[in-house]
Amino acid sequence: MMMNDMHPFPVKNQKVVLQQLSDLKEQFKETHLNQLFAADTSRFTKFSVEYDQIVLDFSKHRIDQHILAGLVDLAESKDLSQWIKKLFSSEQINFTEHRAAMHWALRLPKNSPDFPNLNQQVQAQLEKMYALVEKIHAGQYRGATGEVIQDVVNIGVGGSDLGPLMVTHALSDFKVSTAKSLDVHFVSTMDGSQLSALLHQLRPETTLFIISSKSFGTIDTLSNAETVRQWLEKALGTDAKILKNHFIGVSTKAEKMTEWGIAPDKQLLLWDWVGGRYSLWSCIGLPIALMIGVSGFKQLLAGAYAIDQHFQTAPFAQNIPVLMGLLGIWNNNFLDIQTHAVLPYDGRLKYFASYLQQLEMESNGKSTQRNGEKVETATCPIVWGEVGPNAQHAFYQLLHQGTHSVSCDFIAPVKRYNANQFTYVESADALVEQHHLALSNCLAQSRLLAFGNQALAADELKDLPTYKQYEGNQPSSTILLKELNPYSLGMLIALYEHKVFVQSVLWNINPFDQWGVEKGKEIANQLLPILNREQEDLSAFDASTQGLLKILLGRLEY
């Protein structure tokens, strides 16, 4: 399925293209998806693209070929091709932090001719990680008392947590067998609630902790790390073997890991050109490799690499991440749709929407252009979502009959529960039927969102009260994976990474910094001495903060 690459007008300057798209938007104001499908029975063929293990159907967006060609013109007028070349280079494209953005280099094949010196460094760290994984899986990695490690706890926050958590859950069907049962856990919250509940279930003798922090200075992560060190020392003593045998560090800061007490042979390194939300492909992915094995992790990287190649070589009109980005621009900046829902119809993708919230909103939630001027249009929409079958009983009411325009991504695997993926043979048919039930709901919901009342049976429409009617015309994409496996998940994640980059180019913003994340944490350092009763004077704070502090300190009753 390939879309026709049609241009109703030649590529022109940005202002001309934007005006033409604005004119087309005006023509489309009263156009319903029902009309677009009625006018063209071949619409699906024209507005869908298949590549490798993924199909993107974008026929349910409020576009025609003139609009799509105009959006491609807009990308070309913004010099997207050159920006893609800059991304896949060592140029300091993240100019506010004076860094390149080379997360794609983490998934280059071994012995790739591209950036051989850098690739050698990356492969060396991955091989070090793989050796640790194999040792743990073989039951040869032991704690301070000589017992085999059976639980691994990843301590991180942001990209050091969301990426590995999402992938390990998504690929739970591909968990490898190990010499002794191995479980992987995740801790991220600074309040200690996750850690408190988890430590009651674990044995210090058989627990290994991964401290994942790019800077090795993130207070959330280090506070949790210090708590588990105390927990281990209370149970096992303060012998140096405790730190050596029960902690692995992943960071750019070897010296800080050493100072904290992590042995050099248990240190895995990152580079400053890897943003946290793009880091699961690196040794931050150690929990993933522990879950799905070295071979599975390599397949994850291979899937992402396949999309890297597709992104760099496919014409824009047949380039899936470019199309995803352009559709988002059309919805956000022309149709004024400011919220986007991600709706996977597979329970294994439970954390995918949360992962994309960071990927998209931390990257493109910006209001300053690269030239320092304020943006002139809306940038990143609010990204949210949930596993589709659960969401149907929660917020689909708003999607179908509310007052908000929402764009959606429906995601589903074509096949599930093959011979290798169910435990009991006698349950196979029932599980396949359940998968078909999920798929039927996925297709039905996108159909109702698009077509409204026209999706109903004729006998349902007779004398239908208004509260049972559906307006439709809510745009959506459907992404089908042949199967959810390490390779296809790598493809899916990389698609969204590159979609984010495409949109950043068209909005003229830097998607690789996150200054909005930093300042709130700095201000927290002003408040901590007050709450720790190391400082008494509250006069530097606003009246609201003073009042709240007084309650927290017991100076004011409520």
C-alpha positions in Angstrom: 0.0 0.0 0.0 1.7 3.2 -1.1 0.3 6.7 -1.4 0.5 8.5 -4.6 3.0 11.4 -4.5 1.0 14.2 -6.0 1.8 17.9 -6.0 -0.9 20.3 -7.1 1.6 23.1 -7.0 5.4 23.3 -7.0 7.4 23.8 -3.8 7.3 27.5 -2.8 8.5 29.6 0.1 7.2 29.0 3.6 4.7 31.9 3.6 3.2 30.9 0.3 2.9 27.2 1.4 1.4 28.2 4.7 -1.1 30.5 3.0 -2.1 27.7 0.6 -2.6 25.3 3.5 -4.7 27.9 5.3 -6.8 28.3 2.3 -7.3 24.5 2.1 -8.2 24.5 5.7 -11.0 27.0 5.1 -12.3 24.8 2.3 -12.3 21.9 4.7 -14.1 23.7 7.5 -17.4 22.0 6.8 -16.0 18.8 5.3 -16.8 15.6 7.2 -14.8 12.3 6.9 -18.0 10.7 5.7 -17.8 13.0 2.6 -14.2 12.2 2.0 -14.7 8.4 2.1 -17.9 8.7 -0.1 -16.0 10.7 -2.7 -13.1 8.2 -3.0 -13.5 4.5 -2.5 -9.7 4.0 -2.9 -8.9 6.3 0.0 -7.3 3.6 2.2 -4.9 2.7 -0.6 -3.9 6.3 -1.1 -3.5 7.1 2.5 -1.7 4.2 4.0 1.9 3.1 4.0 3.5 -0.3 4.8 7.1 -0.7 5.7 8.6 -3.9 7.0 6.5 -5.0 10.0 4.4 -1.9 10.3 1.4 -0.4 8.5 0.2 3.2 9.0 -3.4 3.9 8.0 -4.0 7.6 8.1 -7.0 7.6 5.8 -9.2 8.7 8.8 -7.5 12.1 8.9 -9.3 15.2 7.6 -7.0 15.6 4.6 -7.0 15.0 0.8 -4.1 14.7 -1.6 -3.9 18.5 -2.0 -3.5 19.0 1.7 -1.0 16.2 2.0 1.0 17.5 -0.9 0.9 20.9 0.8 2.2 19.5 4.0 5.1 17.8 2.2 5.8 21.2 0.5 5.8 22.7 4.0 8.4 20.1 5.2 10.5 20.9 2.1 10.2 24.6 2.6 11.5 24.1 6.2 14.5 22.2 4.8 13.6 19.0 6.6 15.9 16.9 4.5 18.9 18.9 5.6 17.8 18.8 9.2 17.6 15.0 9.0 21.1 15.0 7.7 22.2 17.2 10.6 20.5 14.8 13.1 22.4 11.8 11.7 25.7 13.6 12.1 28.0 14.7 15.0 26.8 18.3 14.7 25.8 20.0 17.9 22.1 20.1 16.9 21.2 20.5 20.6 22.7 24.0 20.5 21.6 25.2 24.0 23.5 22.4 25.7 26.3 22.4 23.0 25.8 18.7 22.3 25.0 16.5 19.4 21.9 14.3 19.6 23.2 10.9 18.5 20.9 8.4 20.2 20.6 6.8 16.8 24.3 5.8 17.0 23.4 3.5 19.9 21.6 1.2 17.4 24.2 1.2 14.6 25.1 -2.4 13.7 28.4 -3.8 15.0 31.2 -3.0 12.6 29.1 -0.3 10.8 31.2 1.9 8.6 29.4 5.0 10.0 31.3 6.7 12.8 33.6 3.8 13.4 35.4 5.2 16.4 32.2 6.2 18.2 30.6 2.8 17.2 33.5 1.0 18.8 32.9 2.9 22.1 29.2 2.1 22.0 29.8 -1.6 21.2 32.4 -1.8 24.0 29.8 -0.7 26.6 27.1 -2.9 25.2 29.4 -5.9 25.2 30.2 -5.1 28.9 26.5 -5.0 29.6 25.9 -8.2 27.7 28.6 -10.0 29.7 26.9 -8.9 33.0 23.5 -10.1 31.6 24.8 -13.5 30.7 26.5 -13.9 34.0 23.3 -13.0 35.9 21.2 -15.3 33.7 23.7 -18.2 34.2 23.4 -17.8 38.0 27.1 -16.9 38.2 26.6 -13.4 39.6 26.3 -13.7 43.3 25.7 -11.4 46.2 28.0 -10.7 49.1 27.0 -13.9 50.9 27.5 -16.1 47.8 23.8 -16.5 47.0 22.6 -16.2 43.4 20.9 -12.9 42.4 17.2 -13.4 42.0 15.8 -9.9 42.0 17.1 -6.8 40.2 15.8 -3.3 41.1 16.3 -0.5 38.6 16.5 2.9 40.4 16.1 5.8 38.0 13.7 8.5 37.1 12.5 10.0 33.8 14.0 8.3 30.8 16.1 6.1 33.1 12.8 4.6 34.3 10.0 5.2 31.8 11.8 3.6 28.8 13.0 0.4 30.5 9.8 0.0 32.4 7.7 0.4 29.2 9.8 -2.0 27.2 10.1 -4.7 29.8 6.4 -4.7 30.3 5.6 -4.7 26.6 8.0 -7.6 26.0 7.0 -9.7 29.0 6.1 -12.6 26.6 9.7 -12.8 25.6 11.2 -13.2 29.0 14.1 -15.5 28.8 14.6 -18.5 31.0 17.5 -18.3 33.6 19.4 -20.6 35.8 17.3 -19.3 38.8 14.1 -17.4 38.5 14.9 -13.7 38.0 12.5 -10.8 38.5 13.1 -7.1 37.5 11.6 -4.3 39.5 11.5 -0.5 39.0 11.7 2.4 41.6 11.5 6.0 40.6 9.5 8.1 43.1 11.5 10.3 45.5 9.0 9.9 48.3 10.1 6.3 49.0 6.7 4.8 48.6 7.6 2.4 45.9 10.8 1.4 47.6 9.2 0.9 51.0 6.6 -1.5 49.5 9.2 -3.4 47.5 11.9 -3.9 50.1 9.5 -5.9 52.3 9.3 -8.4 49.5 13.0 -8.8 48.8 15.9 -10.6 50.4 19.1 -8.5 50.7 21.3 -11.5 50.0 19.8 -12.1 46.6 19.0 -8.5 45.4 21.0 -6.4 42.9 20.4 -2.7 42.4 21.0 -0.8 39.2 21.5 3.0 39.8 20.7 4.7 36.5 21.5 8.4 36.4 23.0 10.2 33.4 24.5 12.9 35.7 24.7 10.7 38.8 23.5 13.7 40.7 19.7 13.4 40.4 18.4 13.7 43.9 15.4 11.4 43.3 17.6 8.5 42.3 20.4 9.1 44.8 18.0 9.3 47.7 16.5 6.0 46.8 20.0 4.6 46.3 21.2 5.7 49.7 18.1 4.1 51.3 18.8 0.7 49.7 22.5 1.0 50.7 21.4 1.4 54.3 18.9 -1.5 54.0 21.7 -3.7 52.7 24.2 -2.7 55.3 21.7 -3.2 58.1 21.2 -6.7 57.0 24.6 -7.7 55.7 27.1 -5.3 57.4 29.4 -2.7 56.0 31.8 -5.0 54.2 33.2 -3.5 50.9 31.7 -6.6 49.2 28.2 -5.2 49.8 28.8 -2.3 47.4 30.8 -4.4 44.9 28.3 -7.2 44.6 25.0 -5.5 45.0 25.3 -2.3 42.8 25.7 -1.6 39.1 25.9 2.0 38.0 24.9 3.5 34.6 26.0 7.1 34.1 28.2 9.5 32.1 30.1 10.2 35.3 32.5 7.4 36.2 34.2 9.4 38.9 30.9 10.0 40.7 30.0 6.4 40.5 33.4 5.5 42.0 33.1 8.1 44.7 29.7 6.6 45.6 31.2 3.2 45.9 30.4 1.4 42.7 33.2 -0.9 41.6 34.8 0.1 38.2 33.9 -3.3 36.7 30.2 -2.7 37.6 30.1 0.7 35.9 28.4 1.1 32.5 29.0 4.4 30.6 26.8 6.8 28.7 27.7 9.9 26.6 26.4 13.4 26.9 24.9 13.2 23.4 22.3 10.7 24.7 19.2 12.5 26.1 17.5 10.7 28.9 14.3 10.1 27.0 16.3 8.6 24.2 18.5 6.4 26.3 16.8 3.0 26.5 19.0 1.9 23.6 22.1 2.3 25.7 23.1 0.5 28.9 20.2 2.3 30.5 18.4 -0.6 28.8 20.1 -3.2 31.2 16.8 -4.1 32.8 15.4 -4.8 29.2 18.3 -7.0 28.4 17.9 -8.9 31.7 14.2 -9.5 30.8 14.5 -10.5 27.1 18.1 -11.5 26.9 21.0 -10.3 24.8 19.5 -11.6 21.5 16.2 -9.9 22.2 17.9 -6.6 23.0 19.8 -6.8 19.8 16.5 -7.3 17.9 15.1 -4.2 19.7 18.1 -2.2 18.4 17.8 -3.7 14.9 14.1 -2.6 14.7 15.0 1.0 15.6 17.9 0.9 13.1 15.5 -0.2 10.3 13.4 2.9 11.0 16.5 5.1 11.1 17.2 3.9 7.6 13.6 4.4 6.4 13.5 7.9 7.9 16.7 8.9 6.1 15.9 7.4 2.7 12.1 7.2 2.0 10.4 10.1 0.1 8.4 12.3 2.5 5.1 11.2 1.0 5.9 7.5 1.9 8.0 8.2 5.0 6.1 7.0 8.1 7.6 9.2 10.8 7.5 12.2 8.4 3.8 11.5 7.7 3.1 11.1 11.4 4.7 14.5 12.1 3.0 16.3 9.3 -0.4 14.9 10.3 0.2 16.2 13.8 1.1 19.7 12.4 -2.1 19.7 10.3 -4.3 18.8 13.3 -2.5 21.0 15.8 -1.8 24.2 13.8 -4.5 24.2 11.2 -7.5 22.3 12.7 -6.7 23.6 16.2 -6.7 20.1 17.8 -4.6 20.6 20.9 -4.8 17.1 22.5 -3.7 13.7 21.3 -4.6 10.3 22.7 -2.5 7.2 22.3 -4.7 4.1 22.5 -2.9 0.7 22.2 -5.2 -2.4 22.0 -2.7 -4.6 23.7 -2.3 -4.8 27.5 1.4 -5.2 27.1 1.6 -1.6 25.9 0.2 -0.4 29.3 3.1 2.2 29.8 3.4 3.3 26.2 1.3 6.4 26.5 3.3 7.4 29.7 6.5 6.9 27.8 5.3 9.1 24.9 4.2 11.8 27.3 7.8 12.4 28.2 9.2 11.8 24.7 6.8 14.3 23.1 6.1 16.9 25.8 9.6 17.1 27.2 11.0 17.4 23.7 8.5 19.8 22.0 6.8 21.5 24.9 8.7 24.7 24.0 7.6 28.3 23.2 11.0 29.7 22.1 12.3 29.2 18.6 15.9 28.4 17.7 16.5 32.1 17.0 15.4 33.0 20.5 12.1 34.5 19.4 8.7 33.3 20.7 6.9 30.8 18.6 4.1 32.1 16.4 2.0 28.9 16.5 1.0 26.2 19.0 3.6 23.6 19.5 3.3 20.2 21.2 -0.3 19.0 22.0 -1.2 17.4 25.3 -0.3 13.7 24.9 -2.3 11.2 27.0 -3.8 7.8 26.7 -4.4 4.4 28.1 -4.8 0.8 27.0 -7.8 1.0 24.7 -10.2 -1.6 26.3 -9.7 0.1 29.7 -10.1 3.6 28.1 -13.4 2.6 26.5 -14.8 2.5 30.0 -13.2 5.7 31.1 -12.7 8.6 28.7 -14.2 7.4 25.4 -17.4 9.1 26.4 -15.6 12.4 25.9 -14.0 11.3 22.7 -17.4 10.3 21.1 -19.8 12.9 22.6 -17.8 15.6 24.3 -17.0 19.1 23.1 -13.3 18.6 22.6 -11.6 17.8 19.3 -9.1 15.0 19.9 -6.7 13.2 17.5 -5.9 9.6 18.3 -3.4 6.9 17.5 -4.8 3.4 17.6 -2.1 0.7 17.9 -2.5 -3.1 17.7 -0.6 -6.2 16.7 -2.1 -8.3 13.8 -1.2 -11.6 15.5 -1.0 -12.7 19.1 -0.9 -16.0 21.0 1.1 -18.0 18.5 2.4 -21.5 19.5 5.3 -20.0 21.4 3.3 -17.5 23.5 0.7 -19.3 25.5 1.2 -21.7 28.4 -1.7 -24.0 28.1 -2.5 -25.5 24.7 -6.1 -26.0 25.5 -6.5 -22.2 26.1 -5.1 -21.3 22.6 -8.5 -20.9 20.9 -10.0 -18.8 23.7 -6.9 -16.5 23.8 -7.0 -16.0 20.0 -10.7 -15.1 20.3 -9.9 -12.6 23.0 -7.3 -11.0 20.7 -9.9 -10.8 17.9 -12.3 -9.2 20.4 -9.7 -6.5 21.1 -9.0 -6.0 17.4 -12.7 -5.7 16.6 -13.1 -3.0 19.3 -10.0 -1.1 18.0 -11.5 -0.9 14.5 -15.0 -0.2 15.7 -13.9 2.7 18.0 -11.8 4.4 15.2 -14.8 3.9 12.8 -17.3 5.5 15.2 -14.9 8.4 16.0 -14.5 9.1 12.3 -18.0 8.5 10.9 -20.3 9.1 13.8 -24.0 8.2 13.1 -23.1 6.7 9.7 -21.2 3.9 11.5 -24.5 2.8 13.1 -26.8 0.2 11.5 -29.7 1.7 9.6 -32.3 0.4 12.0 -30.5 2.1 14.9 -30.9 5.5 13.3 -34.6 5.6 13.2 -36.0 8.1 15.8 -32.6 8.2 17.5 -32.6 10.8 20.4 -29.9 13.4 20.4 -28.2 11.9 23.5 -27.6 8.7 21.5 -26.2 10.4 18.5 -22.5 10.7 17.4 -21.1 13.6 15.4 -17.8 11.8 14.4 -15.2 13.6 12.4 -12.5 12.9 15.1 -9.3 12.1 13.2 -7.2 9.1 13.9 -4.3 7.0 12.7 -4.1 3.2 13.1 -0.7 1.6 13.4 -0.7 -2.2 12.9 2.3 -4.3 13.9 2.6 -7.8 12.4 3.3 -8.9 15.9 4.5 -7.2 19.1 8.1 -8.5 19.5 11.5 -6.9 20.2 12.1 -5.9 16.6 8.7 -4.4 15.9 8.7 -2.5 19.3 12.1 -1.0 18.4 10.5 0.1 15.1 7.5 1.6 16.9 9.5 3.6 19.4 11.9 4.9 16.7 8.9 6.1 14.6 7.7 8.3 17.5 11.2 9.6 18.2 11.6 10.7 14.6 8.0 12.1 14.4 9.0 14.3 17.4 12.0 15.5 15.5 10.0 16.3 12.3 7.6 18.4 14.3 10.5 20.3 16.0 11.9 21.3 12.7 8.5 22.6 11.5 8.1 24.5 14.7 11.7 25.7 14.7 12.4 24.6 18.2 15.1 22.5 19.9 13.6 19.1 20.9 16.7 17.9 22.8 17.0 20.2 25.8 14.6 20.4 28.8 15.3 23.6 30.7 11.8 23.6 32.0 12.6 20.4 34.0 15.6 21.9 35.8 14.5 25.0 37.5 11.7 23.6 39.7 14.2 21.1 41.1 16.6 24.0 41.9 13.8 25.9 43.7 13.1 22.8 45.7 16.6 23.1 47.2 15.6 26.4 48.7 12.7 24.8 50.5 14.3 21.6 51.8 16.3 23.4 54.5 13.1 24.9 55.9 11.4 21.5 56.0 14.4 19.9 57.6 14.3 22.7 60.2 17.8 23.9 59.3 16.5 27.3 58.5 13.7 29.3 60.2 13.2 32.5 58.1 10.2 32.2 55.6 10.3 35.8 54.4 11.8 35.0 51.1 8.8 33.1 50.0 5.3 34.2 48.7 2.3 34.2 51.0 0.9 30.9 49.7 4.2 29.0 50.1 4.7 30.5 53.6 1.2 29.4 54.6 1.7 25.9 53.4 5.2 25.6 55.0 3.7 26.7 58.3 1.1 23.9 58.1 3.8 21.4 57.2 6.0 22.6 60.1 3.2 22.5 62.6 3.3 26.3 63.1 -0.3 26.7 61.8 -3.3 24.5 62.4 -5.8 23.8 59.7 
